[in-house]
Amino acid sequence: MAFTKELRTELVSLLGEDWVKDDPVTLYTYRCDGLTLYTAPPMGVVFPGNRNELVEVVKKLHSRKIPFVPRGAGTGLSGGAVPREQSVIIEMARFKEIHDIDWLNRTITVGPGVINLRISEKVQPDGYHYVPDPSSQKACTIGGNVAENSGGPHTLKYGVTVNHVLGLEMVLPDGEVVELGGKTFPIAGPDMLALVIGSEGTFGIVTKITCRLTPNPEKAITLLGVFDSVHKACEGVSAIVRRGIIPAAMEMIDKVTIYAVEQALKPGFPTDAEAVLIVEVDGLEEGLEEEARASEELLSEAGAKEVKRARDDEERARIWRARKEAFGAIGQISPSYYVQDGVIPRSSLPEVLDKIAQVGRKFSLTVANVFHAGDGNLHPLILYRYDIPEEVENAHLAGEEILSICVEYGGSLSGEHGIGLEKASWMDSLYSSEDLENMIRVREFFNPGELLNPGKIFPQPGRCAEVKHPAAVPEGMEKPRMVAAKSGIAV
C-alpha cells in the first residue's frame, strides 16, 4: 500500500516532489535497517528538511492515525527502523547542520543527521572530540546513537551516549515540540534525558542534540597482546581490571576475525594467534608510561606470547582501523552474517565464549568474535550462506541460543544495538509482566496509541502476552530465508 492520492498531494505541497517517495525502488531500499533478517516495505518515505516541515508531516500522519518511523543512516542492527504495520519512514538525513559550538561550556549542538565522526572532525583542530565512537562512526548518525544509547570501544573509561549528551529538542508524536536538558550540567529536576536516550525512537523524533565535548588526551598508548587461547586473553582483561587500571579501551578479536581483517586490511596481526587483545591507556602524559608498563606485564603474566606497542600514530591508527572495520572484513570469508549483541559479567567471559563455540558447532556454523572485552559486551558474528534456507534458519536459532546464554549468566539482551524487533519477544525473560507494563505506561505517556515506531521493544502481539522466543517471524515481516541478509555495518 502506497500513499493515498490526497496524502501524497499534501506531502508534496509541503516538502516538494523530490522529498516524497513511494516508488518500488525506494520502498525496497527502506524495507529494513542493518539487520536484514526482518524486512517489510513502508507505505512511503518522506524527507523533511527542517523542524517546521517535520512538525507538519507528523501532524498530518497523526491526524490520519498512520504510524511512522524516524530513521537515520539505517546502520542499526536490531530492526529498530523496520517499518511495521505499513508505517511511513521519516528520513532525517537532511538534518545535518552543526548549529553551535560553545567553547565556554564545551558543547556542540548538531542536527540528528550529522554523522558521528564529523563531530570530532569539526572540533579536533581545537583540541576536543566527542567520545562515543561506535564502529560504524563513519556512517551512523548522532540521532541514531541517541535512540540506541550507542557506545563504542572507548566508552569503557568514558561512558556511552547518555553520558555525553546534555540537551535535546524533540518532536512528540502529535507534533508538539519539547526541549530536554540544556547546555550545562547538572540540570534541575528529573533526568528526562536518561529516560529518552535509548528509547529507540519510540518517545519522540529528535531534531537537535547538544553534545558534551571532551579535551583530547595528552597521550595515548596502544598495546596489542597476542594469545594462543581466548581464555588467556580473558585472564589478561581481568588482571588489568584487578590492578585498578581502567584503560580507555580493551577489545578482543578471535582467530576467525584476525584472518578476515588480515585479508581485508593487513594490519599485521599474527594469523596463528587464537586471540589478540587491544588495550589502550590514555590521559595525562605524567604517569601514563607506568600504567602502560603495568598493563604489558599483566598481559604477559596472563599468558600473552607477545605484547606489542604501537610505535607511532600511524601504527595506532592501523590497529584501530582493523578493530572498527572488523565486521565489514568478515565479508572476506562469508557472504553474510548475523551480529548478536549481548552483555555478560566480565568474569564469565571464558565460560560464555566456550558455550558460544558449542552453539556454532551444534548448528554447523562458524561463529567469529570481536567485542568490548572490558565491559563484557559481546558481538558474536554468526556466519552463514543466505542462499541456503537451512543455514538462514540455523543462524536465527543460534542467535537465540546465544541470547539465552547471556541471560543465564546474569547478563542482558543488549549492550548498544537495542531491542527493536529482534529481541522484543525476549523481554519477558528479564522482566516481570508488572515491570513490562510499567515500561509500556511510560511509553504511552509520550506516545499514546503507539503511532511512533510501533511494535518495537515489547513482546508482540498484545501488551505483555506470553511470547516465548519463537523462531517465527513477527507478523508482517518476510521470513528470514527469503532475505539476502548481508549485514555489514555495526555499532
KAQUI-V354575 format. One record per residue. N is the residue number from 1. SS is DSSP state (a for helix, b for strand, c for the rest). PSI is psi in radians with two decimals (* if undefined). Layout:
BEGIN
<<N SS PSI> <N SS PSI>>
END
This chain:
BEGIN
<<1 c 2.18> <2 c -3.07> <3 c 2.52> <4 c 2.75> <5 a -0.73> <6 a -0.84> <7 a -0.72> <8 a -0.71> <9 a -0.77> <10 a -0.71> <11 a -0.70> <12 a -0.70> <13 a -0.61> <14 a -0.80> <15 a -0.42> <16 c 2.64> <17 a -0.63> <18 a -0.29> <19 a 0.31> <20 b 2.02> <21 b 2.28> <22 c 0.47> <23 c 2.79> <24 a -0.66> <25 a -0.77> <26 a -0.76> <27 a -0.67> <28 a -0.74> <29 a -0.66> <30 c 0.34> <31 c -0.23> <32 c 3.01> <33 c -2.60> <34 c -0.30> <35 c 1.75> <36 c 0.14> <37 c -0.37> <38 c 2.24> <39 c 2.62> <40 c 2.33> <41 c 2.50> <42 c 2.94> <43 c -0.64> <44 b 3.07> <45 b 2.30> <46 b 2.64> <47 c 1.31> <48 c 2.61> <49 c -0.17> <50 c 3.05> <51 a -0.73> <52 a -0.74> <53 a -0.72> <54 a -0.80> <55 a -0.77> <56 a -0.68> <57 a -0.82> <58 a -0.74> <59 a -0.71> <60 a -0.74> <61 a -0.70> <62 a -0.74> <63 a -0.45> <64 c 0.01> <65 c 0.62> <66 c 2.14> <67 c 2.67> <68 b 2.67> <69 b 2.11> <70 b 2.53> <71 b 2.49> <72 c -2.01> <73 c -0.18> <74 c 0.38> <75 c -0.03> <76 c 2.65> <77 c 0.40> <78 c 0.20> <79 c 0.29> <80 c -0.40> <81 c 0.23> <82 c 2.24> <83 c 1.44> <84 a 2.73> <85 a 0.73> <86 a 0.80> <87 c 2.76> <88 b 2.27> <89 b 2.23> <90 b 1.77> <91 b 2.17> <92 c 0.29> <93 c -0.42> <94 c -0.17> <95 c 1.16> <96 c 0.48> <97 c 2.43> <98 b 1.91> <99 b -0.71> <100 b 2.48> <101 b 2.12> <102 b 1.68> <103 c -0.52> <104 c -0.80> <105 c -0.01> <106 c 0.96> <107 b 2.78> <108 b 2.33> <109 b 2.19> <110 b 2.86> <111 c 2.76> <112 c -0.30> <113 c 0.02> <114 c 2.29> <115 b 2.41> <116 a -0.90> <117 a -0.48> <118 a -0.48> <119 a -0.87> <120 a -0.67> <121 a -0.60> <122 a -0.65> <123 a -0.11> <124 a -0.75> <125 a -0.38> <126 a 0.14> <127 c 0.38> <128 b 2.93> <129 b 2.91> <130 c 2.13> <131 c -0.99> <132 c 2.15> <133 c 1.18> <134 c 2.71> <135 c -0.40> <136 c 0.37> <137 c -0.31> <138 c -0.27> <139 c -0.64> <140 c 2.65> <141 b 2.72> <142 a -0.51> <143 a -0.73> <144 a -0.62> <145 a -0.69> <146 a -0.74> <147 a -0.68> <148 a -0.05> <149 c 0.97> <150 c 2.73> <151 c -2.08> <152 c 2.99> <153 c -0.68> <154 c 0.20> <155 a -0.03> <156 a -0.77> <157 a -0.60> <158 a -0.24> <159 c 3.04> <160 c -2.94> <161 a -0.76> <162 a -0.42> <163 a -0.09> <164 c 0.27> <165 b 2.22> <166 b -0.39> <167 b 2.65> <168 b 2.52> <169 b 2.36> <170 b 2.47> <171 b 2.13> <172 c 2.90> <173 c -0.27> <174 c 0.06> <175 c -0.09> <176 c 2.45> <177 b 2.26> <178 b 2.73> <179 b 2.38> <180 b 2.44> <181 b -2.64> <182 c -2.56> <183 c -0.08> <184 c 2.85> <185 c 2.40> <186 c 2.88> <187 c 2.33> <188 c 2.60> <189 c -3.05> <190 c 2.60> <191 c 1.39> <192 a -0.47> <193 a -0.77> <194 a -0.46> <195 a -0.71> <196 a -0.71> <197 c 2.15> <198 c 0.07> <199 c 0.10> <200 c 0.68> <201 c 0.49> <202 c -0.07> <203 c -0.59> <204 c 3.05> <205 b 2.00> <206 b 2.35> <207 b -0.38> <208 b 2.55> <209 b 2.19> <210 b 1.99> <211 b 2.52> <212 b 2.36> <213 c 2.43> <214 b 2.32> <215 b 2.48> <216 c 2.45> <217 c 2.62> <218 c -0.63> <219 b 2.61> <220 b 2.40> <221 b 2.17> <222 b 2.21> <223 b 2.61> <224 b 1.89> <225 b 2.25> <226 b 2.19> <227 b 2.63> <228 c 0.12> <229 c 2.58> <230 a -0.62> <231 a -0.75> <232 a -0.67> <233 a -0.70> <234 a -0.66> <235 a -0.58> <236 a -0.71> <237 a -0.87> <238 a -0.67> <239 a -0.72> <240 a -0.77> <241 a -0.70> <242 a -0.59> <243 c -0.20> <244 c 0.16> <245 c 2.25> <246 c 1.65> <247 c 2.81> <248 c -0.52> <249 b 2.56> <250 b 1.88> <251 b 2.35> <252 b 2.46> <253 b 2.25> <254 b -3.14> <255 a -0.75> <256 a -0.77> <257 a -0.65> <258 a -0.80> <259 a -0.75> <260 a -0.79> <261 a -0.53> <262 a -0.64> <263 a -0.69> <264 a -0.70> <265 c -0.35> <266 c 1.02> <267 c -0.15> <268 c 0.40> <269 c 2.44> <270 c 2.13> <271 c -0.16> <272 c -0.02> <273 c 2.56> <274 c -0.44> <275 b 2.61> <276 b 2.54> <277 b 2.08> <278 b 2.14> <279 b 2.21> <280 b 2.24> <281 b 2.48> <282 b 2.99> <283 b -2.63> <284 c 2.44> <285 c -0.65> <286 c 2.13> <287 c -0.22> <288 a -0.62> <289 a -0.70> <290 a -0.68> <291 a -0.70> <292 a -0.75> <293 a -0.72> <294 a -0.71> <295 a -0.72> <296 a -0.76> <297 a -0.75> <298 a -0.67> <299 a -0.70> <300 a -0.75> <301 a -0.53> <302 c -0.18> <303 c 0.21> <304 c 2.29> <305 c -0.53> <306 b 2.50> <307 b 1.97> <308 b 2.65> <309 b 2.28> <310 c 2.19> <311 c -0.52> <312 c -3.14> <313 a -0.57> <314 a -0.76> <315 a -0.68> <316 a -0.78> <317 a -0.63> <318 a -0.70> <319 a -0.82> <320 a -0.52> <321 a -0.71> <322 a -0.72> <323 a -0.83> <324 a -0.37> <325 c 0.27> <326 a -0.70> <327 a -0.80> <328 a -0.60> <329 a -0.41> <330 a -0.42> <331 a -0.30> <332 a -0.43> <333 c -0.12> <334 c 2.39> <335 c -0.39> <336 b 2.79> <337 b 2.77> <338 b 2.07> <339 b 2.22> <340 c 2.93> <341 c 1.57> <342 b 2.85> <343 b 2.41> <344 c 2.83> <345 c 2.40> <346 a -0.60> <347 a -0.31> <348 a 0.09> <349 a -0.85> <350 a -0.83> <351 a -0.74> <352 a -0.71> <353 a -0.63> <354 a -0.77> <355 a -0.64> <356 a -0.69> <357 a -0.67> <358 a -0.66> <359 a -0.77> <360 a -0.78> <361 a -0.67> <362 a -0.70> <363 c 0.17> <364 c 0.74> <365 c 2.50> <366 c 2.35> <367 b 2.06> <368 b 2.67> <369 b 2.26> <370 b 2.13> <371 b 2.96> <372 b 1.50> <373 a -0.54> <374 a -0.53> <375 a 0.28> <376 c 0.40> <377 b 1.85> <378 b 2.54> <379 c 1.20> <380 b 2.38> <381 b 1.99> <382 b 1.98> <383 b 2.36> <384 b 2.98> <385 c 2.08> <386 c -0.31> <387 c 0.07> <388 c 1.81> <389 a -0.67> <390 a -0.68> <391 a -0.63> <392 a -0.83> <393 a -0.72> <394 a -0.61> <395 a -0.73> <396 a -0.81> <397 a -0.67> <398 a -0.71> <399 a -0.70> <400 a -0.71> <401 a -0.64> <402 a -0.72> <403 a -0.73> <404 a -0.59> <405 a -0.76> <406 a -0.77> <407 a -0.73> <408 a -0.64> <409 c 0.31> <410 c 0.40> <411 c -2.75> <412 b 2.92> <413 c -0.38> <414 c 2.42> <415 c -0.60> <416 c -0.20> <417 c -0.32> <418 c 3.00> <419 c -0.88> <420 c -2.43> <421 c -0.62> <422 c -0.75> <423 c 0.17> <424 a -0.70> <425 a -0.11> <426 a -0.13> <427 a -0.53> <428 a -0.08> <429 a -0.29> <430 c -0.51> <431 c 2.57> <432 c 2.89> <433 a -0.58> <434 a -0.74> <435 a -0.78> <436 a -0.71> <437 a -0.70> <438 a -0.69> <439 a -0.73> <440 a -0.64> <441 a -0.66> <442 a -0.79> <443 a -0.72> <444 a -0.48> <445 a -0.74> <446 a -0.60> <447 c 1.08> <448 a 2.39> <449 a -0.16> <450 a 0.76> <451 c -0.51> <452 b 2.04> <453 c 1.09> <454 c 2.70> <455 c 0.21> <456 c 2.70> <457 c -0.82> <458 c 2.68> <459 c 2.43> <460 c 2.67> <461 c 2.99> <462 c -3.00> <463 c -1.50> <464 c 0.81> <465 c 2.78> <466 c 1.57> <467 c 1.93> <468 c 1.31> <469 c 0.95> <470 c 2.65> <471 c -0.19> <472 c 2.70> <473 c 2.45> <474 c 2.66> <475 c 2.34> <476 c -0.15> <477 c 2.63> <478 c 2.61> <479 c 2.53> <480 a -0.67> <481 a -0.22> <482 a -0.05> <483 c 2.27> <484 c 1.50> <485 c 1.98> <486 c 1.00> <487 c 2.25> <488 c -0.13> <489 c 2.29> <490 c 2.69> <491 c *>>
END
